[in-house]
Amino acid sequence: HTRIDQLQDHHRERLAEVLQACTERPGSAADMLPVLFKRPLDLHQKTFAMGEAVAHLHALWYQGRLRRTLDGDGIYRFAVAA
């Protein structure tokens, strides 16, 4: 149970960091990489990290805490829902 609690706390912290970053300015999954990962990532790690970033953004979007818009370059950007 201790490890489950640790994982849940970690997940909540990361969601809060993503939400804060999207409060400051709308962001894409790529914009969230330095928010979620404080160390340099190689190409292989970035591939997995992008999936993690998309998952966090979509979790907040499905909760109604973020809104998603498609910009002129075809990139989804997420901002705090009004």
N, CA, C and O atoms as a GROMACS GRO file, in nm:
protein
  328
    1HIS      N    1   0.081  -0.120   0.000
    1HIS     CA    2   0.000   0.000   0.000
    1HIS      C    3   0.085   0.127   0.000
    1HIS      O    4   0.047   0.229  -0.057
    2THR      N    5   0.199   0.119   0.063
    2THR     CA    6   0.287   0.235   0.067
    2THR      C    7   0.330   0.273  -0.074
    2THR      O    8   0.327   0.391  -0.110
    3ARG      N    9   0.371   0.176  -0.153
    3ARG     CA   10   0.417   0.205  -0.289
    3ARG      C   11   0.304   0.259  -0.375
    3ARG      O   12   0.325   0.349  -0.456
    4ILE      N   13   0.185   0.206  -0.359
    4ILE     CA   14   0.070   0.256  -0.435
    4ILE      C   15   0.044   0.402  -0.399
    4ILE      O   16   0.019   0.485  -0.487
    5ASP      N   17   0.051   0.434  -0.270
    5ASP     CA   18   0.034   0.573  -0.226
    5ASP      C   19   0.142   0.663  -0.287
    5ASP      O   20   0.113   0.775  -0.329
    6GLN      N   21   0.266   0.614  -0.291
    6GLN     CA   22   0.375   0.692  -0.349
    6GLN      C   23   0.350   0.718  -0.498
    6GLN      O   24   0.370   0.830  -0.545
    7LEU      N   25   0.306   0.618  -0.570
    7LEU     CA   26   0.278   0.634  -0.713
    7LEU      C   27   0.163   0.731  -0.737
    7LEU      O   28   0.169   0.813  -0.828
    8GLN      N   29   0.059   0.721  -0.656
    8GLN     CA   30  -0.054   0.812  -0.671
    8GLN      C   31  -0.013   0.956  -0.639
    8GLN      O   32  -0.056   1.049  -0.708
    9ASP      N   33   0.067   0.974  -0.536
    9ASP     CA   34   0.116   1.109  -0.502
    9ASP      C   35   0.201   1.166  -0.615
    9ASP      O   36   0.186   1.282  -0.652
   10HIS      N   37   0.289   1.084  -0.670
   10HIS     CA   38   0.374   1.127  -0.780
   10HIS      C   39   0.290   1.168  -0.901
   10HIS      O   40   0.316   1.271  -0.963
   11HIS      N   41   0.189   1.090  -0.932
   11HIS     CA   42   0.101   1.119  -1.045
   11HIS      C   43   0.026   1.251  -1.022
   11HIS      O   44   0.016   1.333  -1.114
   12ARG      N   45  -0.026   1.271  -0.903
   12ARG     CA   46  -0.096   1.396  -0.870
   12ARG      C   47  -0.002   1.517  -0.882
   12ARG      O   48  -0.043   1.622  -0.930
   13GLU      N   49   0.122   1.501  -0.838
   13GLU     CA   50   0.219   1.609  -0.847
   13GLU      C   51   0.247   1.644  -0.993
   13GLU      O   52   0.253   1.762  -1.028
   14ARG      N   53   0.263   1.544  -1.077
   14ARG     CA   54   0.290   1.570  -1.218
   14ARG      C   55   0.170   1.636  -1.286
   14ARG      O   56   0.189   1.727  -1.367
   15LEU      N   57   0.050   1.593  -1.255
   15LEU     CA   58  -0.069   1.656  -1.310
   15LEU      C   59  -0.076   1.803  -1.268
   15LEU      O   60  -0.111   1.890  -1.348
   16ALA      N   61  -0.043   1.830  -1.143
   16ALA     CA   62  -0.044   1.968  -1.094
   16ALA      C   63   0.060   2.052  -1.166
   16ALA      O   64   0.035   2.169  -1.197
   17GLU      N   65   0.178   1.995  -1.194
   17GLU     CA   66   0.281   2.069  -1.266
   17GLU      C   67   0.238   2.100  -1.409
   17GLU      O   68   0.262   2.210  -1.459
   18VAL      N   69   0.175   2.004  -1.474
   18VAL     CA   70   0.126   2.026  -1.611
   18VAL      C   71   0.017   2.132  -1.609
   18VAL      O   72   0.016   2.222  -1.694
   19LEU      N   73  -0.074   2.125  -1.515
   19LEU     CA   74  -0.182   2.223  -1.505
   19LEU      C   75  -0.124   2.363  -1.482
   19LEU      O   76  -0.170   2.460  -1.543
   20GLN      N   77  -0.024   2.373  -1.396
   20GLN     CA   78   0.039   2.503  -1.370
   20GLN      C   79   0.105   2.557  -1.496
   20GLN      O   80   0.093   2.675  -1.527
   21ALA      N   81   0.175   2.471  -1.568
   21ALA     CA   82   0.241   2.515  -1.691
   21ALA      C   83   0.139   2.565  -1.793
   21ALA      O   84   0.164   2.663  -1.862
   22CYS      N   85   0.025   2.498  -1.802
   22CYS     CA   86  -0.079   2.539  -1.897
   22CYS      C   87  -0.155   2.662  -1.848
   22CYS      O   88  -0.225   2.726  -1.926
   23THR      N   89  -0.142   2.694  -1.720
   23THR     CA   90  -0.199   2.816  -1.666
   23THR      C   91  -0.116   2.936  -1.711
   23THR      O   92  -0.169   3.042  -1.741
   24GLU      N   93   0.015   2.916  -1.715
   24GLU     CA   94   0.107   3.023  -1.754
   24GLU      C   95   0.097   3.055  -1.902
   24GLU      O   96   0.103   3.172  -1.941
   25ARG      N   97   0.081   2.952  -1.985
   25ARG     CA   98   0.060   2.971  -2.129
   25ARG      C   99   0.017   2.839  -2.190
   25ARG      O  100   0.056   2.733  -2.141
   26PRO      N  101  -0.064   2.843  -2.296
   26PRO     CA  102  -0.106   2.718  -2.361
   26PRO      C  103   0.017   2.639  -2.406
   26PRO      O  104   0.114   2.696  -2.455
   27GLY      N  105   0.010   2.508  -2.389
   27GLY     CA  106   0.124   2.425  -2.422
   27GLY      C  107   0.087   2.298  -2.495
   27GLY      O  108  -0.024   2.246  -2.482
   28SER      N  109   0.182   2.249  -2.571
   28SER     CA  110   0.168   2.122  -2.643
   28SER      C  111   0.234   2.012  -2.560
   28SER      O  112   0.295   2.038  -2.456
   29ALA      N  113   0.221   1.890  -2.608
   29ALA     CA  114   0.288   1.778  -2.541
   29ALA      C  115   0.439   1.801  -2.538
   29ALA      O  116   0.504   1.775  -2.437
   30ALA      N  117   0.495   1.849  -2.648
   30ALA     CA  118   0.639   1.875  -2.652
   30ALA      C  119   0.679   1.980  -2.549
   30ALA      O  120   0.787   1.972  -2.490
   31ASP      N  121   0.592   2.079  -2.528
   31ASP     CA  122   0.621   2.183  -2.428
   31ASP      C  123   0.624   2.127  -2.286
   31ASP      O  124   0.687   2.185  -2.198
   32MET      N  125   0.556   2.015  -2.265
   32MET     CA  126   0.547   1.958  -2.131
   32MET      C  127   0.667   1.871  -2.095
   32MET      O  128   0.683   1.834  -1.979
   33LEU      N  129   0.751   1.837  -2.192
   33LEU     CA  130   0.866   1.749  -2.162
   33LEU      C  131   0.956   1.807  -2.052
   33LEU      O  132   0.987   1.735  -1.958
   34PRO      N  133   0.998   1.932  -2.060
   34PRO     CA  134   1.082   1.984  -1.951
   34PRO      C  135   1.006   2.003  -1.820
   34PRO      O  136   1.066   2.012  -1.713
   35VAL      N  137   0.875   2.011  -1.828
   35VAL     CA  138   0.793   2.022  -1.707
   35VAL      C  139   0.792   1.888  -1.634
   35VAL      O  140   0.808   1.883  -1.512
   36LEU      N  141   0.774   1.781  -1.709
   36LEU     CA  142   0.762   1.648  -1.650
   36LEU      C  143   0.897   1.582  -1.624
   36LEU      O  144   0.910   1.501  -1.531
   37PHE      N  145   0.997   1.615  -1.704
   37PHE     CA  146   1.127   1.548  -1.695
   37PHE      C  147   1.236   1.653  -1.677
   37PHE      O  148   1.261   1.734  -1.766
   38LYS      N  149   1.300   1.651  -1.563
   38LYS     CA  150   1.398   1.754  -1.527
   38LYS      C  151   1.538   1.723  -1.578
   38LYS      O  152   1.630   1.802  -1.555
   39ARG      N  153   1.556   1.612  -1.644
   39ARG     CA  154   1.688   1.571  -1.693
   39ARG      C  155   1.688   1.567  -1.846
   39ARG      O  156   1.582   1.558  -1.907
   40PRO      N  157   1.804   1.573  -1.907
   40PRO     CA  158   1.809   1.560  -2.053
   40PRO      C  159   1.762   1.420  -2.095
   40PRO      O  160   1.790   1.321  -2.028
   41LEU      N  161   1.691   1.415  -2.206
   41LEU     CA  162   1.640   1.288  -2.257
   41LEU      C  163   1.701   1.259  -2.393
   41LEU      O  164   1.716   1.349  -2.476
   42ASP      N  165   1.738   1.133  -2.416
   42ASP     CA  166   1.784   1.096  -2.549
   42ASP      C  167   1.661   1.070  -2.636
   42ASP      O  168   1.548   1.074  -2.587
   43LEU      N  169   1.682   1.043  -2.763
   43LEU     CA  170   1.571   1.026  -2.856
   43LEU      C  171   1.477   0.914  -2.813
   43LEU      O  172   1.355   0.929  -2.820
   44HIS      N  173   1.531   0.803  -2.770
   44HIS     CA  174   1.449   0.689  -2.724
   44HIS      C  175   1.362   0.730  -2.605
   44HIS      O  176   1.243   0.699  -2.601
   45GLN      N  177   1.421   0.799  -2.510
   45GLN     CA  178   1.346   0.844  -2.392
   45GLN      C  179   1.241   0.947  -2.429
   45GLN      O  180   1.132   0.947  -2.372
   46LYS      N  181   1.272   1.035  -2.524
   46LYS     CA  182   1.175   1.136  -2.567
   46LYS      C  183   1.050   1.072  -2.627
   46LYS      O  184   0.940   1.124  -2.612
   47THR      N  185   1.069   0.962  -2.696
   47THR     CA  186   0.955   0.891  -2.754
   47THR      C  187   0.856   0.849  -2.645
   47THR      O  188   0.736   0.873  -2.657
   48PHE      N  189   0.907   0.788  -2.541
   48PHE     CA  190   0.822   0.747  -2.430
   48PHE      C  191   0.769   0.868  -2.353
   48PHE      O  192   0.655   0.869  -2.307
   49ALA      N  193   0.853   0.970  -2.338
   49ALA     CA  194   0.814   1.091  -2.265
   49ALA      C  195   0.698   1.162  -2.334
   49ALA      O  196   0.610   1.216  -2.267
   50MET      N  197   0.698   1.164  -2.467
   50MET     CA  198   0.587   1.227  -2.540
   50MET      C  199   0.456   1.157  -2.509
   50MET      O  200   0.353   1.222  -2.489
   51GLY      N  201   0.459   1.025  -2.504
   51GLY     CA  202   0.338   0.950  -2.468
   51GLY      C  203   0.291   0.985  -2.328
   51GLY      O  204   0.171   0.998  -2.303
   52GLU      N  205   0.384   1.000  -2.237
   52GLU     CA  206   0.352   1.038  -2.100
   52GLU      C  207   0.292   1.178  -2.095
   52GLU      O  208   0.194   1.202  -2.024
   53ALA      N  209   0.349   1.271  -2.171
   53ALA     CA  210   0.298   1.408  -2.174
   53ALA      C  211   0.157   1.412  -2.232
   53ALA      O  212   0.069   1.479  -2.178
   54VAL      N  213   0.136   1.340  -2.341
   54VAL     CA  214   0.001   1.335  -2.401
   54VAL      C  215  -0.098   1.277  -2.301
   54VAL      O  216  -0.210   1.327  -2.288
   55ALA      N  217  -0.059   1.173  -2.231
   55ALA     CA  218  -0.149   1.110  -2.133
   55ALA      C  219  -0.187   1.208  -2.021
   55ALA      O  220  -0.303   1.215  -1.981
   56HIS      N  221  -0.090   1.284  -1.972
   56HIS     CA  222  -0.119   1.381  -1.866
   56HIS      C  223  -0.211   1.493  -1.916
   56HIS      O  224  -0.307   1.531  -1.849
   57LEU      N  225  -0.180   1.544  -2.035
   57LEU     CA  226  -0.265   1.650  -2.091
   57LEU      C  227  -0.406   1.600  -2.115
   57LEU      O  228  -0.502   1.670  -2.084
   58HIS      N  229  -0.420   1.481  -2.169
   58HIS     CA  230  -0.553   1.427  -2.196
   58HIS      C  231  -0.629   1.395  -2.067
   58HIS      O  232  -0.751   1.412  -2.062
   59ALA      N  233  -0.559   1.350  -1.965
   59ALA     CA  234  -0.626   1.325  -1.837
   59ALA      C  235  -0.688   1.454  -1.785
   59ALA      O  236  -0.804   1.455  -1.743
   60LEU      N  237  -0.613   1.563  -1.789
   60LEU     CA  238  -0.665   1.692  -1.743
   60LEU      C  239  -0.774   1.745  -1.836
   60LEU      O  240  -0.869   1.808  -1.790
   61TRP      N  241  -0.760   1.719  -1.964
   61TRP     CA  242  -0.862   1.761  -2.061
   61TRP      C  243  -0.993   1.685  -2.037
   61TRP      O  244  -1.100   1.746  -2.034
   62TYR      N  245  -0.985   1.555  -2.019
   62TYR     CA  246  -1.106   1.475  -1.994
   62TYR      C  247  -1.172   1.512  -1.861
   62TYR      O  248  -1.293   1.498  -1.846
   63GLN      N  249  -1.093   1.558  -1.766
   63GLN     CA  250  -1.148   1.603  -1.638
   63GLN      C  251  -1.214   1.741  -1.650
   63GLN      O  252  -1.280   1.787  -1.557
   64GLY      N  253  -1.196   1.805  -1.764
   64GLY     CA  254  -1.252   1.938  -1.784
   64GLY      C  255  -1.166   2.049  -1.727
   64GLY      O  256  -1.211   2.164  -1.719
   65ARG      N  257  -1.044   2.018  -1.688
   65ARG     CA  258  -0.956   2.118  -1.628
   65ARG      C  259  -0.874   2.193  -1.733
   65ARG      O  260  -0.826   2.303  -1.708
   66LEU      N  261  -0.857   2.133  -1.850
   66LEU     CA  262  -0.790   2.197  -1.962
   66LEU      C  263  -0.882   2.199  -2.082
   66LEU      O  264  -0.971   2.115  -2.095
   67ARG      N  265  -0.861   2.296  -2.170
   67ARG     CA  266  -0.929   2.296  -2.300
   67ARG      C  267  -0.822   2.274  -2.405
   67ARG      O  268  -0.706   2.308  -2.386
   68ARG      N  269  -0.863   2.215  -2.516
   68ARG     CA  270  -0.770   2.180  -2.622
   68ARG      C  271  -0.808   2.252  -2.749
   68ARG      O  272  -0.925   2.251  -2.789
   69THR      N  273  -0.711   2.316  -2.814
   69THR     CA  274  -0.735   2.381  -2.942
   69THR      C  275  -0.628   2.337  -3.040
   69THR      O  276  -0.515   2.307  -3.003
   70LEU      N  277  -0.667   2.333  -3.166
   70LEU     CA  278  -0.575   2.297  -3.272
   70LEU      C  279  -0.525   2.426  -3.336
   70LEU      O  280  -0.605   2.505  -3.385
   71ASP      N  281  -0.394   2.448  -3.334
   71ASP     CA  282  -0.342   2.573  -3.390
   71ASP      C  283  -0.321   2.561  -3.542
   71ASP      O  284  -0.346   2.455  -3.600
   72GLY      N  285  -0.278   2.667  -3.603
   72GLY     CA  286  -0.261   2.673  -3.747
   72GLY      C  287  -0.157   2.577  -3.801
   72GLY      O  288  -0.158   2.546  -3.920
   73ASP      N  289  -0.067   2.529  -3.715
   73ASP     CA  290   0.035   2.433  -3.756
   73ASP      C  291  -0.008   2.289  -3.735
   73ASP      O  292   0.069   2.196  -3.758
   74GLY      N  293  -0.134   2.269  -3.689
   74GLY     CA  294  -0.183   2.134  -3.664
   74GLY      C  295  -0.137   2.076  -3.532
   74GLY      O  296  -0.137   1.954  -3.514
   75ILE      N  297  -0.099   2.162  -3.439
   75ILE     CA  298  -0.053   2.118  -3.307
   75ILE      C  299  -0.161   2.147  -3.205
   75ILE      O  300  -0.214   2.258  -3.198
   76TYR      N  301  -0.194   2.045  -3.125
   76TYR     CA  302  -0.289   2.068  -3.016
   76TYR      C  303  -0.218   2.140  -2.902
   76TYR      O  304  -0.110   2.100  -2.858
   77ARG      N  305  -0.280   2.247  -2.856
   77ARG     CA  306  -0.230   2.322  -2.741
   77ARG      C  307  -0.337   2.320  -2.633
   77ARG      O  308  -0.457   2.327  -2.661
   78PHE      N  309  -0.292   2.310  -2.511
   78PHE     CA  310  -0.381   2.297  -2.398
   78PHE      C  311  -0.366   2.417  -2.306
   78PHE      O  312  -0.256   2.462  -2.278
   79ALA      N  313  -0.480   2.469  -2.260
   79ALA     CA  314  -0.482   2.583  -2.169
   79ALA      C  315  -0.586   2.554  -2.062
   79ALA      O  316  -0.671   2.467  -2.078
   80VAL      N  317  -0.578   2.627  -1.955
   80VAL     CA  318  -0.673   2.609  -1.846
   80VAL      C  319  -0.814   2.638  -1.895
   80VAL      O  320  -0.837   2.738  -1.963
   81ALA      N  321  -0.905   2.552  -1.862
   81ALA     CA  322  -1.044   2.569  -1.902
   81ALA      C  323  -1.105   2.686  -1.826
   81ALA      O  324  -1.080   2.704  -1.707
   82ALA      N  325  -1.184   2.763  -1.895
   82ALA     CA  326  -1.249   2.879  -1.833
   82ALA      C  327  -1.371   2.839  -1.754
   82ALA      O  328  -1.437   2.925  -1.695
   0.00000   0.00000   0.00000
